[in-house]
Amino acid sequence: MRKNRDNLKSPEQALRIFRVRALLAVVLVFAMTGLLMGRLAYLQVVQHEVYSTRSEKNRVRVEPLPPTRGLIYDRNGVLLAENRPTYNLTLVRERVDDLDATLALLVELLELSDEEAEAFRLRSRQRQRPFQPALLMSDLDEDQIARVSVNRHLLPGVEVEAQLLRFYPDAEVMAHALGYVGRINAEELATLDTGRYAGTHFMGKTGVERFYEDELHGQAGLRKVETNARGRVLRELGRTDPVPGQHLTLTIDRKMQKLAYELMDGRRGSIVAVAPQTGEILAMVSAPGFDSNQFVTGIDVASYRALQENLDLPLYNRAIRGHYPPGSTIKPFLAFAGLAEGVITPDRAIHDPGFYQLPNDSRRYRNWLRWGHGRVDMERSIAVSNNTYYYSLAHELGIDRLHDNMSAFGFGQRVGHDIFGESTALMPSRDWKRGRFNQPWYPGETLSVGIGQGYWQVTPLQLATATAVLANRGQWVKPRLASRIGDSPVPERVPETPPDIEIPNDAWWDRIFSGMEKVMTGHEGTARRTGVGLEYRMAGKSGTAQVFSLGQDQRYNAEELAERLRDHALFMAFAPTDDPQIAVSVIVENAGGGSTHAAHLARAMTDAWLLRDREPDVEELREAMEDDDGRVAGN
């Protein structure tokens, strides 16, 4: 009986258990309610802007507005680089569900070749900022636009955008001076200002386009648009207009540039013309050129390979990167160095037997005229381009003083103000040779430098610049390509202009110029046939640069050599002598002596600039050069 009573539950104990359980349930309910309310408050209050933005993005989209690139004009207002309307195919990867399927459909619709399709896929995967359109293809034709538009429902994230595309009316003639724009690659994208280049697919790659990229590009804008569930724009909610790039006015004269290119007549080489008093580059041609418009939309592999494998190197900018021995064109500069250092006077003369010998050395360093010029003073040494005089002068100066004086004219340095990719070429020195070859400098090497051979190398721009400084009687004006940026003129005295060159007696400039004038009009002048009929005073100097070295007793015979082993022809000049308006350097590869081909081209350039009311007769000039072929008149 007692056992049965023990098994009965105590009401008090049951009540206690119930109360505990009820209390726990209430606490749990309140805790869960508190958590729920806290989470709700966190989402509604703390994270309000985040989720509001996400919601807004489903309805509102911010699109970048690329700026219009600034135009480029020549000095007379002729358009050199313009923007033409075109249609581009773009893709926003974040809006594409199946990228591979989308690309496959596009390749089929656009009827791309295997090479084009591969390039297409690479562009689609190029690293891009989130929700920024990647440029897949430029300059779509009407059929391609129609096929994409008809299938637009199958291509989410793909758009056909109307944009302005760079176009160069005189592409081949201006290719090296202007440069070109091209697609922004992954490496460039990582370094560019993301805000400024939002929505921009192109940037300057070479030349003026690259150097003045900041000025020409402008500032990107943006617009806020409302879209439907499929991403189609319903209306514009607001916009910040882009800031267009500034227009650029160059110092180049289009007529002079086209004439220089025409004068090259398919030969390899360069012509550079500078206004000495202002440093304005009037023409800067590297021949052969190439069609720079091909690079704007992306040159195809076959065309690019053809340019790269072309033996004439059309992509190579000879005007600023070509390295050539200056030959005898540097003799007026050496005459200046001799005068400035007190080694010679204008009237000091030597006797030239046709060669020069160093003390205690049996080797003969020969003059180009093997029987010699007899008595030679400074002016005659320039007029007849006597080597012996300059062997002697170089030996007396020594390589150290020679190097310092030539560096003052800009040799071995970058001389341009706004020239992208310019080379320093080489002005050799004792220290340079020790560092390059770990060898001492030898006296015979100084003699080679004394006639513009040996290690000495110049660019056509350097030679034109040095000629301009000579014409200015030592006053430096750095050459430049830009005349105005927007409405602001570029100052003549640009930063880092080298110091002016001084000479003890100002009349000595006249003596050097007199020798250079005799090159053109003297009865012994190496370019006297070029100077026939001159209507103004012109100072010039011819030069011949050896492609390979001859033995001591070997004779040069162009007819026995392959065309690419023949000497380069050089000429530098300025005119009028008493008021220089133009300085020119001409280099024609493998054309023989500078007193023939190169001299005629320089004369044609000075005629075109100074006698502007007349059109140069290029055919007559070619006939004159053909008549001069094979004539030995000096180097």
KEGUTOR-678469 format. One line per 8 residues: number of its first residue (from 0); their letters; for each residue x, y, z of C-alpha. Coordinates in steps of 0.02 Angstrom, whole numbers, plus 32768, in hexadecimal, padded with zeros to 4 digits. Example, Ala and Ser with C-alpha at 12.3 -4.5 7.8 and 13.67 -1.06 7.14 Angstrom:
BEGIN
0> as> 8267,7F1F,8186  82AC,7FCB,8165
//
This chain:
BEGIN
0> mrknrdnl> 8000,8000,8000  8092,8073,802C  80E7,8049,7F87  8050,8081,7F23  804E,8128,7F7F  8107,8145,7F52  80E1,812C,7E9B  805E,81B5,7E99
8> kspeqalr> 80A0,825F,7E59  80A7,82EE,7ED1  803B,8380,7E95  80B6,83FE,7EDB  8148,83B0,7E7F  80E6,83AA,7DDC  80B8,8460,7DF0  816E,8490,7E0C
16> ifrvrall> 81A4,8433,7D71  811B,8486,7D0B  814C,8532,7D49  8204,8517,7D1F  81DB,84D8,7C72  8162,8566,7C52  81E4,85E5,7C8A  8267,8598,7C17
24> avvlvfam> 81EC,859D,7B87  81C5,8653,7BA7  827E,867F,7BB1  829F,8620,7B10  820F,8678,7AB9  824C,8721,7AF3  82FF,86F6,7AC0  82CA,86BF,7A13
32> tgllmgrl> 825A,8758,7A02  82EB,87C7,7A38  8360,8777,79BA  82DE,878A,7932  82C0,8840,795F  837C,8861,796A  839A,8814,78C0  8308,8876,787A
40> aylqvvqh> 834F,8917,78C3  83FD,88EE,787F  83BA,88D0,77D0  8342,8962,77D1  83B0,89E3,7828  8469,89B4,7824  8469,8961,7779  83E4,89D1,772E
48> evystrse> 8458,8A26,76B0  84A8,8982,7679  8405,892B,7651  83B8,89C9,760E  844A,89D7,7595  843A,8921,7563  8383,8937,7545  83A3,89D6,74E5
56> knrvrvep> 8423,897E,7477  839D,8905,743E  8340,899D,73FC  83C2,8A27,73E7  8468,8A15,738D  84FB,8A8E,7385  854E,8A91,72DA  85F3,8AE7,72B0
64> lpptrgli> 85F7,8B6A,7227  86A0,8B6B,71CE  86E2,8C17,719D  86FE,8C4D,70EA  87B7,8C48,70BF  8804,8CEE,708E  882A,8D0D,6FD6  88D8,8D2C,6F90
72> ydrngvll> 88FB,8DB5,6F11  8994,8DEC,6EB0  89DB,8E9D,6EC3  8960,8EDE,6E3F  88C4,8E90,6E8B  88C0,8DF7,6E18  8875,8D60,6E71  88F5,8CD5,6E8E
80> aenrptyn> 8896,8C66,6F09  87D9,8C64,6F11  874E,8BFF,6F62  86D5,8BA0,6EF4  8632,8B4F,6F2F  8636,8A93,6F3A  85DE,8A02,6F91  8637,8995,7011
88> ltlvrerv> 8603,88F0,705E  8613,88EC,711C  85F0,886D,71A3  85D0,887C,725F  8606,87D3,72A5  85A2,87E6,7346  8500,87EA,72E1  8526,874E,727B
96> ddldatla> 84E4,86A7,72BB  854C,8636,724A  85E5,8690,7204  8620,8601,7195  8575,85E9,7145  8564,86A5,7129  860E,86B1,70D7  85EC,861A,7069
104> llvellel> 854B,8669,702C  85A2,870F,700A  862D,86B9,6FA7  85A8,8664,6F3E  8542,8702,6F23  85D9,876D,6EF6  8626,86E4,6E87  86D3,86F4,6ED4
112> sdeeaeaf> 876B,8692,6E9C  87C4,861E,6F17  884A,86A1,6F3A  87CA,872A,6F52  8761,86BA,6FC2  87F6,8694,7032  8820,874D,7043  8767,876B,7065
120> rlrsrqrq> 8767,86EF,70F7  8807,8736,713F  87BD,87E5,7143  8720,87A6,7199  8789,875F,7227  87FE,87F3,7238  87FF,8835,72E9  877E,88BE,72F8
128> rpfqpall> 8731,8924,7384  868A,88DA,73C2  85F4,8907,7358  8662,8965,72DD  8648,8937,7225  86D7,88DA,71D0  86F7,8907,711A  86E5,886B,70AF
136> msdldedq> 86E7,88B3,7000  86F4,895E,6FAF  86AE,89A9,6F10  861F,8930,6EF0  85D0,8936,6E44  8516,8944,6E24  84FB,8889,6E0B  8552,885E,6EAF
144> iarvsvnr> 84ED,88E1,6F0D  844B,889C,6EC3  8474,87E7,6EF2  84A0,8814,6FA6  8404,8881,6FB8  838E,87F9,6F79  83D5,877D,6FF8  83E5,87F8,7087
152> hllpgvev> 8369,8795,70F3  83E7,8706,70F1  8479,8776,7120  8461,87C2,71CE  84F0,8836,71FD  8521,8852,7147  850B,8900,70FE  852E,8958,705A
160> eaqllrfy> 856C,8A06,708A  8580,8A9C,7019  8628,8AEE,7039  86A6,8B5F,6FE6  8740,8B06,6FA2  87E8,8B55,6F79  8810,8B6B,6EC1  88AD,8BAF,6E6E
168> pdaevmah> 8890,8BF9,6DC0  894B,8BF3,6D95  8970,8B54,6DF4  8A0D,8B1A,6D99  8A5D,8BC6,6D8F  8A38,8BF6,6E44  8A47,8B4A,6E94  8AEB,8B64,6EF0
176> algyvgri> 8AD2,8C1A,6F22  8A1E,8C0B,6F5F  8A26,8B58,6F9C  897E,8B02,6FB5  88FE,8ACD,7037  88D6,8A18,705D  8873,89AA,70D3  88A0,89B7,718B
184> naeelatl> 88F3,8915,71C1  88F2,88C1,726C  8998,890C,72A4  8962,89BC,7275  88B9,89A3,72C8  890E,897D,736E  896A,8A25,736D  88E3,8A99,732A
192> dtgryagt> 8870,8B09,7391  87D2,8A9F,739D  875E,8B35,73A8  87AC,8B97,731B  87B2,8B03,72A4  8708,8AB6,72D0  86B7,8A79,7230  8752,8AA3,71C9
200> hfmgktgv> 8799,8A1A,715B  8827,8A77,7103  88C1,8ADA,7133  8959,8B23,70DB  89E0,8AA2,70B9  8A6B,8AFE,705E  8A9F,8BAA,7020  8A3D,8C48,7045
208> erfyedel> 89A4,8BE0,7073  8A08,8B90,7101  8A69,8C28,713E  89CD,8C96,7149  8958,8C0B,7184  8922,8C6B,7221  88F3,8D06,71BE  88A0,8CAB,712E
216> hgqaglrk> 883C,8C2D,7193  87CD,8C9B,7200  8765,8C62,7298  86DF,8BDB,7296  862E,8C05,72CE  859D,8B95,7304  84E1,8B84,72F8  8462,8B31,736A
224> vetnargr> 83DB,8ACF,730E  8342,8A6A,7340  8338,89BA,72F6  82BA,892E,72F0  82D7,887B,7329  832F,8852,7285  83A7,88E5,7294  8356,894E,720B
232> vlrelgrt> 8363,8A09,722E  82BB,8A58,7254  82EE,8B0B,727C  8380,8B78,72B0  837C,8BB2,7365  8413,8C25,7363  84BE,8C42,7316  8568,8C92,732A
240> dpvpgqhl> 85A8,8CC3,727F  8657,8C8D,724D  86DE,8D11,7235  8721,8D03,7182  87DB,8CFD,7161  8837,8D99,712D  885D,8DB6,7076  8915,8DB6,7047
248> tltidrkm> 8964,8E26,6FC5  8A0C,8DE8,6F86  8A9F,8E46,6F3E  8AA3,8DCE,6EAB  8A74,8E10,6E01  8A0E,8D8C,6DA6  8A4D,8DC3,6CFB  8B02,8DB9,6D34
256> qklayelm> 8AE4,8D10,6D84  8A93,8CCA,6CE6  8B1E,8D13,6C7A  8BA5,8CC4,6CE6  8B50,8C1A,6CDA  8B3B,8C2C,6C1E  8BF2,8C5E,6C0B  8C2A,8BBD,6C60
264> dgrrgsiv> 8BD8,8B64,6BCB  8BCF,8ABA,6C1E  8C82,8ABF,6C60  8CAE,8A9D,6D15  8CDF,8B33,6D7C  8CA3,8BD1,6DD0  8C8D,8C8C,6DB5  8C7B,8D04,6E48
272> avapqtge> 8C5E,8DBF,6E33  8C63,8E3A,6EC5  8C45,8EF5,6ED5  8CE8,8F2A,6F2C  8CA6,8FC6,6F83  8C0F,8F71,6FD4  8C3B,8EB8,6FDA  8B9C,8E8D,6F7A
280> ilamvsap> 8BA9,8DE8,6F1D  8B67,8E0B,6E6F  8B77,8D59,6E2F  8BB1,8CB6,6E7B  8BA7,8C23,6E04  8BE2,8B71,6E15  8BD6,8B09,6D78  8B8B,8A92,6D52
288> gfdsnqfv> 8AEF,8AB1,6DB8  8A58,8A45,6DDE  899C,8A54,6DEB  8982,8A88,6EA1  88C4,8A75,6E8F  88DD,89B8,6E94  8916,89C4,6F49  8880,8A27,6F86
296> tgidvasy> 8803,8999,6F7A  8886,8911,6F94  88F4,88D6,6F06  88DD,8821,6ED0  8969,87A4,6EEF  8997,878D,6E38  89A7,8847,6E16  8A0D,8866,6EB3
304> ralqenld> 8A81,87D5,6E8B  8A9A,881B,6DDC  8ACD,88C4,6E25  8B44,8873,6EA1  8B97,8805,6E1F  8BA8,8890,6D9E  8C63,88AC,6D81  8C45,8967,6D6D
312> lplynrai> 8C06,8971,6E22  8B70,89E3,6E06  8B43,89E0,6EC0  8BEF,8A24,6EEF  8BF1,8ADF,6F0C  8C96,8B0D,6EBB  8C81,8BC7,6EDF  8C95,8BB1,6F9B
320> rghyppgs> 8CD9,8B00,6FB0  8D43,8AE2,6F15  8DFD,8ADD,6F41  8E71,8B18,6EB6  8F27,8B4E,6EAF  8F1B,8C09,6E8A  8FAB,8C05,6E0D  8FED,8CAB,6DD0
328> tikpflaf> 8F50,8D0B,6E03  8FA5,8D29,6EAC  903D,8D83,6E64  8FF6,8E32,6E84  8FD8,8E00,6F39  908A,8DC2,6F4A  90C9,8E64,6EFE  9068,8EC0,6F85
336> aglaegvi> 90B6,8E51,700C  9164,8E75,6FC8  9143,8F30,6FCB  90F2,8F2E,7077  9182,8ECA,70C2  9207,8F34,7070  924E,8EA1,700E  9237,8EF6,6F64
344> tpdraihd> 9213,8FA1,6F1A  91A8,8FBC,6E7F  9243,8FE0,6E17  92B3,8F55,6E54  92D7,8EDE,6DC5  9321,8E31,6DAF  9368,8DD7,6D19  9303,8D3F,6CE7
352> pgfyqlpn> 9363,8CB9,6C87  92C8,8C4A,6C86  92E0,8BF9,6D30  9309,8C17,6DE7  937D,8BB6,6E58  9386,8BB4,6F14  9433,8BD0,6F5F  9498,8B2F,6F5F
360> dsrryrnw> 940F,8AD2,6F01  9423,8A8F,6E50  9368,8A82,6E2F  9323,8B01,6DB5  9275,8B4B,6DD6  9241,8B7C,6D29  91E3,8C12,6CE6  914F,8BE9,6C74
368> lrwghgrv> 91B1,8C3C,6BE5  9244,8BC7,6BE2  92C1,8C43,6B97  9291,8CC7,6C18  9257,8D7D,6C13  92FF,8DD2,6C2D  92F5,8E6D,6C9A  9257,8E6A,6D03
376> dmersiav> 921A,8EEC,6D80  917B,8EE1,6DE9  9100,8F26,6D68  9145,8EBC,6CDB  9147,8E22,6D4C  908A,8E34,6D5F  9069,8E5D,6CA8  90CB,8DC8,6C62
384> snntyyys> 90A9,8D59,6CFA  9160,8D37,6D16  917F,8CA3,6D8B  9236,8CC4,6DAD  9212,8D6D,6DFC  9199,8D1E,6E76  9208,8C8A,6E9E  9289,8D09,6ED5
392> lahelgid> 920B,8D74,6F32  91BD,8CE0,6F8D  9269,8CA3,6FC3  9295,8D4E,7009  91EF,8D5F,7063  91EF,8CB1,70AD  9155,8C4A,70CF  912B,8CA0,7175
400> rlhdnmsa> 911E,8D51,7130  90CE,8D0F,7091  9049,8CB3,70F7  9022,8D4A,7164  9011,8DC3,70D3  8FA3,8D4F,706C  8F35,8D29,7102  8F14,8DE4,7111
408> fgfgqrvg> 8EBD,8DDA,7067  8E4D,8D4B,70A4  8EA8,8CB5,705D  8E97,8C1C,70CD  8DFD,8C67,7124  8D41,8C6F,7113  8D24,8D18,70C3  8C67,8D20,70A8
416> hdifgest> 8BEB,8D6C,7121  8B52,8D02,70FC  8B98,8C72,7094  8B5F,8BCA,70D9  8BDC,8B3B,70C7  8C71,8BA5,7090  8D1C,8B50,7099  8DBB,8BA1,70D9
424> almpsrdw> 8E22,8B4C,7050  8EDC,8B51,7081  8F62,8BD4,709A  8FF7,8B67,70C9  9072,8B92,7152  9103,8B47,71B0  9092,8B19,7243  900D,8AD0,71D1
432> krgrfnqp> 9088,8A59,717F  90D0,8A23,7225  9022,89FD,7266  8FE6,89A9,71C5  907E,8943,7193  90F4,8953,7229  9178,8994,71B1  91DD,8A36,71A6
440> wypgetls> 91BD,8AB9,7121  9238,8AB6,708F  9275,8B4D,702B  923D,8AFF,6F86  918A,8AFB,6FC8  9191,8BB6,6FE3  91BD,8BCD,6F2C  9126,8B65,6EF8
448> vgigqgyw> 90B6,8BCF,6F66  9105,8C69,6F16  90B3,8C40,6E6F  900F,8C03,6EBA  9035,8B4A,6EB3  9066,8AC7,6F33  8FF8,8AB9,6FCC  8FA0,8B60,6FB2
456> qvtplqla> 8EE7,8B4F,6F88  8E60,8BD3,6F74  8DA6,8BD8,6F53  8D5E,8C45,6EC7  8D07,8CAF,6F4C  8DAC,8CCA,6FA7  8E02,8D00,6F07  8D75,8D7A,6EDB
464> tatavlan> 8D78,8DC0,6F8C  8E34,8DD8,6F8B  8E26,8E2E,6EE2  8DA2,8EA3,6F2A  8E12,8ECD,6FBF  8EA1,8EEF,6F45  8E2F,8F5E,6EDC  8DFD,8FBC,6F7B
472> rgqwvkpr> 8EB5,8FDF,6FA1  8EAF,8F71,703A  8E03,8FA1,707D  8DA3,8F07,70B5  8CEB,8EF4,708D  8CAB,8E45,70B4  8C49,8DF7,7023  8B92,8DD5,7045
480> lasrigds> 8AF9,8D91,6FEB  8A6D,8DEB,7047  8A47,8EA1,7024  89A6,8EB2,7088  894E,8E45,7109  889A,8E7C,7106  88A3,8F39,710B  894D,8F3F,7162
488> pvpervpe> 89EB,8F57,70F9  8A83,8EEC,7120  8B12,8F61,7151  8BAD,8F66,70E2  8C22,8F55,7177  8BE5,8EAD,71B8  8C27,8E5D,7259  8CD4,8E0B,725C
496> tppdieip> 8D12,8E6B,71C4  8DD1,8E5A,71BF  8E3B,8EF5,71DB  8E6C,8F5F,7146  8F16,8F41,70F6  8F94,8FCE,70F8  902D,8FEE,708C  90B9,906C,70B0
504> ndawwdri> 90A4,90C9,700B  8FF6,90DB,6FC1  9040,90F9,6F15  907B,9044,6F13  8FC7,900C,6EF9  8FCA,906C,6E54  9069,9011,6E1F  901A,8F67,6E41
512> fsgmekvm> 8F7C,8F9C,6DE3  8FE6,8FD9,6D52  9033,8F2D,6D40  8F86,8EDF,6D43  8F47,8F58,6CBE  8FD9,8F26,6C4F  8F9C,8E72,6C5D  8F04,8EAC,6BFA
520> tghegtar> 8F4B,8F33,6B88  9009,8F27,6B89  9062,8EE4,6AEF  90A7,8E55,6B5A  900A,8E3E,6BC6  8FD5,8D89,6BDB  8F1E,8DB9,6BBA  8F3D,8E42,6B39
528> rtgvgley> 8EC8,8DF2,6ABA  8E3D,8DF6,6B3C  8E5E,8EAE,6B59  8E43,8EE2,6AA4  8DBD,8F68,6A98  8DAF,8F8A,6B52  8D47,9026,6B75  8D80,9037,6C29
536> rmagksgt> 8E1D,9018,6C8E  8E25,8F63,6CC6  8EA6,8F11,6D39  8EB6,8E55,6D2E  8F27,8DC0,6D49  8F24,8D16,6CF7  8F53,8C72,6D4A  8F6E,8BBD,6D1E
544> aqvfslgq> 8F5B,8B37,6DA3  8FAF,8A90,6D88  8F47,89F6,6DA7  8FE4,898C,6DB9  909D,89B4,6DCC  9119,89AF,6D3D  91CC,8974,6D4B  9259,89F5,6D42
552> dqrynaee> 9275,89E1,6C87  91C6,89A8,6C54  915D,8A13,6BE0  90A2,8A28,6BF1  9040,89EF,6B57  8F84,89F9,6B6C  8F61,8993,6ACF  8FB9,88FC,6B1A
560> laerlrdh> 8F54,8901,6BBB  8EA7,88C5,6BE8  8E2F,8958,6BF6  8E21,894D,6CB4  8EDF,8953,6CC9  8EF4,89F8,6C6E  8F19,8A99,6CCA  8E91,8B03,6D19
568> alfmafap> 8E7B,8BB2,6CD0  8E6B,8C43,6D4B  8E54,8CFD,6D3B  8E32,8D88,6DB7  8E0C,8E3D,6D8B  8DBB,8EDE,6DC3  8D7C,8F77,6D65  8D81,9008,6D4D
576> tddpqiav> 8E2E,9014,6D99  8E17,90C6,6DD7  8D67,90A8,6E20  8D4B,8FEB,6E38  8C97,8FB6,6E1F  8CB0,8EFB,6E06  8D31,8E77,6E37  8D2B,8DCE,6DE3
584> svivenag> 8D7C,8D24,6DFA  8D6B,8C9C,6D76  8DA2,8BE7,6D82  8D84,8B70,6CF2  8DBD,8ABF,6D15  8E31,8A6B,6C98  8E21,8AFA,6C1B  8EDC,8B1E,6C0B
592> ggsthaah> 8F2B,8BCA,6C24  8ECE,8C51,6C81  8EFA,8CD3,6BFE  8E81,8C83,6B82  8DDC,8C3B,6BC0  8DD7,8C86,6C6E  8E0D,8D34,6C37  8D84,8D3F,6BB4
600> laramtda> 8D01,8D0E,6C34  8D3E,8D91,6CAF  8D39,8E16,6C27  8C87,8DE4,6BF9  8C51,8DF8,6CAF  8C9F,8EA4,6CC3  8C56,8EDC,6C1C  8BA9,8EA2,6C51
608> wllrdrep> 8BB2,8F03,6CF5  8C04,8FA2,6CB8  8BB4,8FAE,6C0A  8B05,8F7E,6C3E  8AB0,8FC4,6BA5  8AFE,8F3B,6B3A  8AD7,8E83,6B34  8B74,8E15,6B35
616> dveelrea> 8B8D,8DAF,6A97  8BB0,8D03,6AE1  8BC6,8CB0,6A37  8C49,8D2F,6A04  8CA1,8D11,6AA8  8CA4,8C55,6A8B  8CF2,8C70,69E0  8D78,8CDD,6A2E
624> medddgrv> 8DA0,8C56,6AAD  8DAB,8BD3,6A25  8E25,8C42,69C6  8E90,8C4F,6A63  8E95,8B93,6A83  8F45,8B54,6A77  8F92,8C03,6A79  9021,8C14,6AF6
632> agn> 9015,8CC1,6B42  9043,8CA6,6BF7  8FFE,8C59,6C94
//
